[in-house]
Amino acid sequence: MREVELKGLVPDLAATRAALRAGGAQLVYRGRLEDKRYDSPERALALRDHVLRLRVYRDTAVRAMLDWKGPTTYQDGYKVREEHSVSLGDPDDLAVMLDRLGYVITREIDREIEQYTVAGATVRLEQYPRMDVLAEVEGEPEAIERAIALLGLPRASFTTERLPDFVRHFEDRTGQRAAICDRELTGDYRYSATDA
């Protein structure tokens, strides 16, 4: 599968939600989203720009996915990657299996999200423990453009930048250290933001 996406800042979450509702967006998920990225101790996957991710959705139930993403490319102003996913049962069992295979966690990302479908695209509003609210828009380029137009946010605010870039922008602007996982709120910054 081909993942095509852009990310942008959401300065007013309530206004963006209202714009989505007015544009006919359908809410498909609201709840906690936890990512754990895995790699070999030597970072063999990162050196090839591959991602191995255990993603867990937590609301009234727990749902998990194992995702692989290939190297990032940029086409016509969009971030593009090959991505394959499989649904899982117990995320804790898979975490044990990855550990036994020699993989280590290289990054945790925790956030509360709202995920919508609108105009043929997927829009995810992401609230991190301490950072700006982001909107990620995925789909084919035409659908991405239609969804962004419905959000009521400037088109120029959506970019191909990665999460570490948004972390850096937040820290430069506010002088505060961002927290993109819960443990960072306690001062535990064991993971590098560049691995996000």
TORKOL-4160 file (C-alpha; in steps of 0.2 Angstrom, whole numbers, padded with zeros to 4 digits, m for minus):
196
<pt num="1" X="0000" Y="0000" Z="0000"/>
<pt num="2" X="0006" Y="0018" Z="m0003"/>
<pt num="3" X="0004" Y="0030" Z="0011"/>
<pt num="4" X="0003" Y="0049" Z="0005"/>
<pt num="5" X="0002" Y="0062" Z="0019"/>
<pt num="6" X="0004" Y="0080" Z="0024"/>
<pt num="7" X="0005" Y="0087" Z="0042"/>
<pt num="8" X="0000" Y="0104" Z="0049"/>
<pt num="9" X="m0002" Y="0113" Z="0065"/>
<pt num="10" X="m0020" Y="0115" Z="0073"/>
<pt num="11" X="m0020" Y="0132" Z="0082"/>
<pt num="12" X="m0038" Y="0130" Z="0087"/>
<pt num="13" X="m0044" Y="0112" Z="0090"/>
<pt num="14" X="m0062" Y="0117" Z="0093"/>
<pt num="15" X="m0063" Y="0127" Z="0077"/>
<pt num="16" X="m0055" Y="0113" Z="0067"/>
<pt num="17" X="m0067" Y="0100" Z="0074"/>
<pt num="18" X="m0082" Y="0112" Z="0069"/>
<pt num="19" X="m0075" Y="0114" Z="0052"/>
<pt num="20" X="m0074" Y="0095" Z="0050"/>
<pt num="21" X="m0092" Y="0092" Z="0056"/>
<pt num="22" X="m0098" Y="0106" Z="0044"/>
<pt num="23" X="m0089" Y="0098" Z="0030"/>
<pt num="24" X="m0097" Y="0081" Z="0033"/>
<pt num="25" X="m0083" Y="0072" Z="0041"/>
<pt num="26" X="m0087" Y="0056" Z="0049"/>
<pt num="27" X="m0078" Y="0052" Z="0066"/>
<pt num="28" X="m0071" Y="0034" Z="0065"/>
<pt num="29" X="m0061" Y="0034" Z="0081"/>
<pt num="30" X="m0058" Y="0044" Z="0096"/>
<pt num="31" X="m0046" Y="0038" Z="0110"/>
<pt num="32" X="m0028" Y="0035" Z="0114"/>
<pt num="33" X="m0015" Y="0030" Z="0101"/>
<pt num="34" X="0001" Y="0023" Z="0107"/>
<pt num="35" X="0016" Y="0019" Z="0095"/>
<pt num="36" X="0031" Y="0009" Z="0099"/>
<pt num="37" X="0045" Y="0009" Z="0086"/>
<pt num="38" X="0057" Y="m0006" Z="0085"/>
<pt num="39" X="0074" Y="m0008" Z="0078"/>
<pt num="40" X="0089" Y="m0019" Z="0080"/>
<pt num="41" X="0101" Y="m0013" Z="0093"/>
<pt num="42" X="0112" Y="m0007" Z="0078"/>
<pt num="43" X="0098" Y="0003" Z="0071"/>
<pt num="44" X="0098" Y="m0007" Z="0055"/>
<pt num="45" X="0081" Y="m0002" Z="0050"/>
<pt num="46" X="0083" Y="0016" Z="0053"/>
<pt num="47" X="0099" Y="0016" Z="0043"/>
<pt num="48" X="0088" Y="0011" Z="0028"/>
<pt num="49" X="0074" Y="0023" Z="0033"/>
<pt num="50" X="0062" Y="0008" Z="0037"/>
<pt num="51" X="0050" Y="0009" Z="0052"/>
<pt num="52" X="0044" Y="m0006" Z="0062"/>
<pt num="53" X="0029" Y="0000" Z="0073"/>
<pt num="54" X="0018" Y="m0008" Z="0085"/>
<pt num="55" X="0002" Y="0003" Z="0086"/>
<pt num="56" X="m0011" Y="0001" Z="0099"/>
<pt num="57" X="m0028" Y="0010" Z="0099"/>
<pt num="58" X="m0036" Y="0011" Z="0117"/>
<pt num="59" X="m0054" Y="0017" Z="0119"/>
<pt num="60" X="m0067" Y="0005" Z="0126"/>
<pt num="61" X="m0057" Y="m0009" Z="0118"/>
<pt num="62" X="m0039" Y="m0012" Z="0113"/>
<pt num="63" X="m0035" Y="m0015" Z="0095"/>
<pt num="64" X="m0017" Y="m0017" Z="0089"/>
<pt num="65" X="m0008" Y="m0016" Z="0072"/>
<pt num="66" X="0010" Y="m0020" Z="0067"/>
<pt num="67" X="0016" Y="m0009" Z="0053"/>
<pt num="68" X="0031" Y="m0009" Z="0042"/>
<pt num="69" X="0035" Y="0007" Z="0032"/>
<pt num="70" X="0048" Y="0008" Z="0018"/>
<pt num="71" X="0060" Y="0023" Z="0014"/>
<pt num="72" X="0052" Y="0040" Z="0012"/>
<pt num="73" X="0051" Y="0048" Z="m0004"/>
<pt num="74" X="0044" Y="0065" Z="m0009"/>
<pt num="75" X="0032" Y="0067" Z="m0024"/>
<pt num="76" X="0024" Y="0083" Z="m0030"/>
<pt num="77" X="0025" Y="0091" Z="m0013"/>
<pt num="78" X="0018" Y="0075" Z="m0004"/>
<pt num="79" X="0027" Y="0063" Z="0008"/>
<pt num="80" X="0025" Y="0045" Z="0001"/>
<pt num="81" X="0030" Y="0028" Z="0008"/>
<pt num="82" X="0026" Y="0010" Z="0005"/>
<pt num="83" X="0017" Y="0004" Z="0020"/>
<pt num="84" X="0010" Y="m0013" Z="0025"/>
<pt num="85" X="0000" Y="m0017" Z="0041"/>
<pt num="86" X="m0008" Y="m0032" Z="0050"/>
<pt num="87" X="m0021" Y="m0033" Z="0063"/>
<pt num="88" X="m0016" Y="m0041" Z="0080"/>
<pt num="89" X="m0024" Y="m0048" Z="0095"/>
<pt num="90" X="m0014" Y="m0045" Z="0111"/>
<pt num="91" X="m0001" Y="m0031" Z="0108"/>
<pt num="92" X="0009" Y="m0037" Z="0124"/>
<pt num="93" X="0012" Y="m0054" Z="0117"/>
<pt num="94" X="0019" Y="m0046" Z="0101"/>
<pt num="95" X="0030" Y="m0035" Z="0111"/>
<pt num="96" X="0037" Y="m0050" Z="0119"/>
<pt num="97" X="0040" Y="m0059" Z="0103"/>
<pt num="98" X="0049" Y="m0043" Z="0096"/>
<pt num="99" X="0060" Y="m0043" Z="0111"/>
<pt num="100" X="0064" Y="m0061" Z="0110"/>
<pt num="101" X="0069" Y="m0058" Z="0091"/>
<pt num="102" X="0082" Y="m0045" Z="0097"/>
<pt num="103" X="0072" Y="m0029" Z="0093"/>
<pt num="104" X="0073" Y="m0015" Z="0105"/>
<pt num="105" X="0061" Y="0000" Z="0107"/>
<pt num="106" X="0068" Y="0015" Z="0099"/>
<pt num="107" X="0054" Y="0027" Z="0102"/>
<pt num="108" X="0037" Y="0029" Z="0111"/>
<pt num="109" X="0024" Y="0041" Z="0105"/>
<pt num="110" X="0008" Y="0043" Z="0115"/>
<pt num="111" X="m0007" Y="0054" Z="0110"/>
<pt num="112" X="m0025" Y="0057" Z="0111"/>
<pt num="113" X="m0033" Y="0057" Z="0093"/>
<pt num="114" X="m0048" Y="0060" Z="0084"/>
<pt num="115" X="m0049" Y="0051" Z="0067"/>
<pt num="116" X="m0061" Y="0056" Z="0053"/>
<pt num="117" X="m0065" Y="0052" Z="0035"/>
<pt num="118" X="m0069" Y="0066" Z="0024"/>
<pt num="119" X="m0068" Y="0070" Z="0005"/>
<pt num="120" X="m0060" Y="0053" Z="0002"/>
<pt num="121" X="m0046" Y="0056" Z="0014"/>
<pt num="122" X="m0042" Y="0052" Z="0032"/>
<pt num="123" X="m0039" Y="0066" Z="0044"/>
<pt num="124" X="m0031" Y="0063" Z="0061"/>
<pt num="125" X="m0031" Y="0076" Z="0075"/>
<pt num="126" X="m0017" Y="0072" Z="0087"/>
<pt num="127" X="m0015" Y="0079" Z="0105"/>
<pt num="128" X="0002" Y="0075" Z="0112"/>
<pt num="129" X="0007" Y="0076" Z="0131"/>
<pt num="130" X="0016" Y="0093" Z="0128"/>
<pt num="131" X="0017" Y="0099" Z="0111"/>
<pt num="132" X="0006" Y="0107" Z="0097"/>
<pt num="133" X="m0009" Y="0099" Z="0091"/>
<pt num="134" X="m0006" Y="0092" Z="0074"/>
<pt num="135" X="m0017" Y="0087" Z="0059"/>
<pt num="136" X="m0011" Y="0072" Z="0048"/>
<pt num="137" X="m0020" Y="0071" Z="0032"/>
<pt num="138" X="m0018" Y="0055" Z="0022"/>
<pt num="139" X="m0025" Y="0049" Z="0005"/>
<pt num="140" X="m0022" Y="0052" Z="m0013"/>
<pt num="141" X="m0016" Y="0070" Z="m0017"/>
<pt num="142" X="m0033" Y="0076" Z="m0024"/>
<pt num="143" X="m0042" Y="0070" Z="m0008"/>
<pt num="144" X="m0029" Y="0077" Z="0003"/>
<pt num="145" X="m0032" Y="0094" Z="m0005"/>
<pt num="146" X="m0051" Y="0093" Z="m0003"/>
<pt num="147" X="m0049" Y="0088" Z="0015"/>
<pt num="148" X="m0037" Y="0102" Z="0019"/>
<pt num="149" X="m0048" Y="0115" Z="0011"/>
<pt num="150" X="m0062" Y="0109" Z="0023"/>
<pt num="151" X="m0051" Y="0111" Z="0038"/>
<pt num="152" X="m0051" Y="0130" Z="0037"/>
<pt num="153" X="m0032" Y="0130" Z="0040"/>
<pt num="154" X="m0020" Y="0138" Z="0028"/>
<pt num="155" X="m0014" Y="0126" Z="0014"/>
<pt num="156" X="0004" Y="0133" Z="0017"/>
<pt num="157" X="0004" Y="0126" Z="0035"/>
<pt num="158" X="0003" Y="0108" Z="0028"/>
<pt num="159" X="0020" Y="0101" Z="0025"/>
<pt num="160" X="0030" Y="0085" Z="0022"/>
<pt num="161" X="0040" Y="0088" Z="0038"/>
<pt num="162" X="0041" Y="0073" Z="0050"/>
<pt num="163" X="0036" Y="0073" Z="0069"/>
<pt num="164" X="0054" Y="0078" Z="0074"/>
<pt num="165" X="0053" Y="0094" Z="0064"/>
<pt num="166" X="0037" Y="0099" Z="0073"/>
<pt num="167" X="0045" Y="0095" Z="0090"/>
<pt num="168" X="0059" Y="0106" Z="0085"/>
<pt num="169" X="0048" Y="0120" Z="0080"/>
<pt num="170" X="0038" Y="0119" Z="0096"/>
<pt num="171" X="0053" Y="0120" Z="0107"/>
<pt num="172" X="0061" Y="0134" Z="0097"/>
<pt num="173" X="0045" Y="0144" Z="0098"/>
<pt num="174" X="0040" Y="0141" Z="0116"/>
<pt num="175" X="0057" Y="0137" Z="0125"/>
<pt num="176" X="0049" Y="0122" Z="0133"/>
<pt num="177" X="0054" Y="0104" Z="0130"/>
<pt num="178" X="0041" Y="0094" Z="0120"/>
<pt num="179" X="0034" Y="0078" Z="0127"/>
<pt num="180" X="0028" Y="0066" Z="0114"/>
<pt num="181" X="0026" Y="0051" Z="0125"/>
<pt num="182" X="0020" Y="0050" Z="0143"/>
<pt num="183" X="0036" Y="0046" Z="0151"/>
<pt num="184" X="0044" Y="0062" Z="0145"/>
<pt num="185" X="0032" Y="0072" Z="0156"/>
<pt num="186" X="0041" Y="0064" Z="0171"/>
<pt num="187" X="0058" Y="0070" Z="0164"/>
<pt num="188" X="0062" Y="0053" Z="0156"/>
<pt num="189" X="0069" Y="0057" Z="0139"/>
<pt num="190" X="0077" Y="0040" Z="0135"/>
<pt num="191" X="0072" Y="0041" Z="0117"/>
<pt num="192" X="0078" Y="0053" Z="0104"/>
<pt num="193" X="0066" Y="0065" Z="0096"/>
<pt num="194" X="0075" Y="0061" Z="0079"/>
<pt num="195" X="0068" Y="0043" Z="0080"/>
<pt num="196" X="0050" Y="0049" Z="0080"/>
